[in-house]
Amino acid sequence: MACAIARTVHSVAQQSTGAAAMQSALPGSTLANRERAIADKYRHLRPVYFPYPGVHAFRKDFVPEGGPGNQATWPGHGLQFAVSMPCAVSGPDIGRYHAALLTEIADQGTRWGGGAAVTQWDFGRTPQLLGDAQVAGLVDGLRRHFDVRPDCRGMYRLAVTRHFSAGRLRNLRCIGFNELSIESGTREDRRRDAQWLARAREAGYRTVQLAIHQPAAYRNEFILARRLQNLVRLAPDRIALRGRWLRKLHLQVLEDGGYRHAGVDLFVRDQNTADLTRLLVSQQRYPQGDCRFAGPNLLAVGAGAINAIGASLSQHARAAADYCWRIETRASPIAGGITLSRDQLLRRMAMQTLLCEFELPTAMMETLFGIDFAGYFAAQAKVLRSMRDDGMLAWEDGWLSLLPAGWPLARSICGVFA
């Protein structure tokens, strides 16, 4: 067993451009032991994956602004539009679900009075269950009922299956999608990833992202580091790591490969300067846990969809059959929600800003909310000072900044404000 681990470590260290960083993170080294000790020290903090206080306290009697069927006042800013496609929908239910989505898009357009400017639409989870004609119908409905900006970014999240063809990639590009996220499974398949990257670029997508959803499934940090090295060699525009187990070793591999940190789980190639600047300036963190790019408003349709508009947060019925029944009977698809209090809005801003930018302007928050930051968060300040002493963050001159040592634990650090 010891020999096998030694061979793995040696192989990873030889392949990495950051070999020195890997050697310093070997089991038993001071750096690796210190990382584990710090992680154990703050294990009691719950990592933040849903940076909205109150997200687990939805009220079933929640009524959104304007009431059911009544026109509401759009709270301003841009809008990200998302379509939720649950895995449980299949066979003859696809047509029924698609019809319900079209109906809700029209209803939402009427309710908001066309005052919402869409800056990005996002088809997530398992959109490939819909045919090209059905996807085109949803996009046409969105354009008909909402103000879709000319520079709108359309993201299609693709979980590659044997039923998905290169022809579909070209069709989706013609429909209007210009960004593609390829969900690379836990099991590595470099040939498959390279083929789909080449097909996406040939189809004309301006941004192609490779995403790993379960880094925690890897047996140790060196196997994940080797996987990241292979992804770097493919040179996608972005790499997304949505998991709980990232160490400085992994961040070093990506940095040495020419990728810049653009949020807690997103890395962008240095050559793509415009994309990096846009992400750093405008991204937000939404309940699904992904980086979103359209300001503080998220409008989603479909079963289980989460809406975050202004100070309200709500979720649709999770079961596809229940969602379809609600739409068909003209009932509200919302199963529960909450209106965030001033305290919850303050905490939301702190968590979102830290997760997306790794910096929090405490002086600006004091001005916006009329508080003394250290006094308002007196209990949390003790933990933050302890983290500062451990070299995880800096807190001075009106700024709270995460240091590289604290990046792998960013979600836990934000848990201080939950």
N, C-alpha and C positions, 0 to 999 in steps of 0.2 A: 504493500500500500504506500509506504513512504517513497519507494522508488518511482511509483506511478505519479505521485504528486510532484516529485522532483523533476521528472521528465516533462510534465505539463508546464511547470513554472519555467523550465529552461526553454521550452519551445516558444512560450509566449514572450519571454524576455528577448529572445533572438529575433522574433518577427517585429517587435514594437520599435517605433522610432523613439519612444520614450523608455528605453530599457532601464535607464537609471531610476526612473520613478517606480518601475515594476520591482526592481531589486530592493528598493527601500520599503516596499509594501509586502515583502515576503512574510509568511507566518513566522512569528517569533521576533520580528524586527520591532524596533522602538515605535516606528510610525504606525504599523498595523495594530500593535497592542494599544497605542494611545487612541486610535480611532475607535476600537472596540470598547475601550473603557469609557470614552465620552458617550458613545451610543447607549451603553448600559446605564450610565448616570442619568440620562434623560429619557429612559425607556417609558417612564410614566406618562409622558406627553403623547397624546393621541395625534398621529400624523394627519394633516389636513388634506383631504381629497375633495371635500365639498366646502369651499371657503365662504359659506353663508351661515352666520349664526341663526339658529332656529330652523335649519333645514330638516331636522328630525322631529320638529314639533308642528307639523302642518295641521291646520284645522279643517275639518270636513265641511264646515259651514262658511268657508272663505268665499267671498264674492269679489271678483276683480273690479277694477275701476270702471265705472259706467254701467255695471250690471249686465246680466245676460242679454245679448241682442241690442244693447244701446251703444251709441257711438261714444267713445271715450276720447280724452285729450292725450295726444301722444306726448310723452315726457321729454322729447328732444333727443339729440345725439343721433348717432347712426344705429342701424339695426343689423344684427346677424340673424339670418333665417335658417332654421335647422329642421330637417325631416328625420323623424325617428322611425326606423324600420326594424321591429323586433324579430328575433330569430324564429319565434314560434309561428309566424305567419307563413303558410305554404299552401300549395295546391289551389283548390277553388276559392279559398279565402283571400287570395291575392287580389282578385278583381274587386271584391267587396271592400277590402282595406284601401285600395287605390281610390275607389269612389269616395270613401270617407275622407281621405286626405284632400281630394279636390274640393269637397264641400267645405271643409274647415278652412282651407286657404281662402276661398271666396268669403266665408263668414268673417274671418279675421280682417280681410281687406275692407269689408263694409264697416266693421266695428271701429277700426282705427281711422276711417275716413280718408285713406290714401295719404296720410301725413307721414308715413314711415319711409325713410330713404334707406334701401337695402344696400349695404356695402359688402356683404358676403353671404352666400348661401352654402349650406353644408349638408351633404347627404351622408349620414353615418350609419354605423353598426353593420347591417347587411343589405345595402341598397341593391346589390346585384340580383336579389330575388325579384325585382321589378324588371320588366322588359324595357327596351329602348324607347318604344312608343309611349309607355306609361311614364317613364322618367321625363320624356319631352313634354308630356301633358302637364306634369307638375311644374316644370320650369315655365311653361307658357302661362299657366295659371298665376304663378308668382309675378311674372312680368305684367300680366293684365290687371292684377289687383293691387300691386304695390309699385312704388317708385324705385325701380332698379337702376342704380347708377351705371354709366357706361364702363367705368373701371371696376365694376363689381367682380369680386373674386369668387369663383365657384369651385368648391372643394368636393371631390368624390373620394370616399374612403373605401378602398378596395381590399377585400380579403380574397386572395387569389384562390380559385378553385379550378378544377378541370373543366367546368362548364363555361368559364370566362375566356373569351377569345380576344385576340389582338384587334379584330374587327370591331368589337364592342368599344374598345378604347377609342378608336377613331370616331365611332358614332357619338360617343359621349362628348368628345371634343367639339364635334359639329353642333351638338345641342347647346353648348355654351360653357361647359366645364373647362377651366384653364389650370387647375391645380389638382394633383393626384397624390393621395397618401396610400402607399402599398403596405399592407399589414404583413410584416415578415414574421412568421410563426416562431415559436420557441425552438423548434427543430430547424437547424441551419440548413439552407439549400442555396449555396452561392450561385450555382448555375441558374436556378429559377429566378433569384433576385436580379441577376445581371440581365437576363432575358427581358423581364418586365420593365426594368429601367430603360433599356434600349428601345422597347416598343413604345413606352410613354413619350420618350424624347422624339422618336420618329413621328408620333401622332401630333406633336406640336404643343404639349403641355409646357407652360412656362416655369412651373415649379413642381418638382417631383420629390416626395418625402418618403423615406423608409422608416417604418415604425415597429418597435418591439414592445409588446404589451406586457410581458411577464418576465422582466429581468430576474425577479426573485426565484424563478424556477431553476436557475442555473446552480449547479452544485457548489461552486465557489467563485470568487471574484476573478480568478485567472481565466476560467472558461468564458465568462462574459467578456473579459477584456479581449480575448482572442476573437470573439464574435464581432466586437466593435471594430477591431483592426480590419477584419474582412469587409465590413460595411464601409469603412473609410476608403478602402481601395476602390470600391464601386463608385465613389464620389457623387452621391445624391446631393440635391440642393439642401436638404434638411435631413436630420436624423432625430427621431422622437423616441424617448425612452420613458415609457409610462409604467413605472414600477417602484418598489420600495427599497431597492438595494443597490444604490450607487455609491461608490467610494471615490476618493481622490484619484485612485489608480485609473478608474474609467474616465474621469474628467481629463486626466493627463493624456490618455490615449487619443481622445477626440481633439484636444487642443493641439497636440503634436501633428495630428492629421489635417490641420487647417480649419477646424470648426470652432466657431465662437458661440459662447453660451448666450442664449436669447430667452431665458426663462428656466424654470426649475426642471423641465423635461425636454427642452427643445434646443437643438444645436444647428447653426446655419454656417455654410461655407463662407470663408472670408472673401472669396471672389464675388459673392452675391451681396454687395454692399447695400444696395437699395432695399433689398428684402430684409436684411438685418436691421437697418435703420427703422423701417416701418414696424417691424415686430417690437423693437425696443421702445418705440414711442407709443404705439397704439394698442398693444395686446392687453387683454383682460383675462382673468381667471374665472371660469364659470363652473356651475355645479357638476358638469360631467367630468371635470378634472383636466380638460384640455386647454391649450392656449387658444383664445378666440381673439378676433381682430376688429371688432366693430363697435367699440365703446361699451357702455354699461348695459345695453339692452339686448336681450336674447328672446326671440319669438320662435317657438318650436311647435310643430304639429306632429300628431301621431301618438300611438300608445306609449305611455311612460315618459312623454316629452316634458322637459322642465323649462318653464318660462321665467325669465328674470327681467322685469320691466319696471324701471324706476325703483321704488322702494318695495315692490311686491315680488314674491317668489311663489310659484305654484307648480303643480305637477298634474298631468293628465292621468286618467285611469290606466293602469299598467297592463291589464289583460287586453289583447287585441279585440276579442269578442265584445268585451264591455265597452271599449272605446267606440267600436263601430255602432253598437246599439245606441249609445248616447248621441252620436252624430245623426243617425237615422231618425231618432225620435225628437230631434231638435233640442235635446237637453245639453247642458254644459259638459264638455269633456273633462273639466277640471275636477279631480277627485279630492284635492286638498291644497291648502296654500297658507301663506302668512304675509302680513304687512310688517316689514322690519321697523323696529323702533330706532330712535336716534342712536342709542348705544350700539345696537346691532349694525347700523350703517357705518358707524365709526370703526367697529371691529372688522367689518367686511372690507373697508378701504385699507386697513392695515394689512390684512391677510393677502388681499389681491395684489397690492403694491409690492409687498415683500416677495411673493411667489413669482411675480412677473419680472421685476426689476432688481431684486436682491438689495434694494435700498428703500428706506422709508423716511420721507421728510417730516420728522416729528414737529419741527417749527411751523411748517405749513399747516399741519393738522391742528395745531394749537390755535392758529389764526382762524381756520375754517370753522372749527367746532367750539371755539371759545373755552378751551380747557388748558390745564397744565398737564402735559403728557405724563410726566413722571408721577404726579400726584393722582391722576385719573387711573393710571394702570400701576398703582402702588404695589399690589400683590405680584403682578407680572414683572415689575421692574427688578424685584429680587432675583428672579430666574434669569432675566436678561443680563443682569450684572454678572451673575455666575457664568453665563455663556461667554460674556466678554472676557472674563478672567481666564477662561479655557481657550481663548483665541478663536472663537467661532464667529464673533461679530465685533464691530466697532460702534461706539455710541458717543458721539461728540459733535459739537457745533451744529446742533439741530438736525442731525442725520443719524439714522440707525442703519448700518450697512452690514451685510453678510460677508464675511471673509471666506477665501477658498476653503478653509478648514470646515466651515459651516455649510457649504453648498450641499453636500450629500444629505444633510439633515434639515434641509430647508423646510420641508413639510412639518417636521416636529417642532422647529423653532416657531413657525407660524401657529402651531397648536397652542402656544402661550396665550394668544388672543382669542381663542375659540370660546 
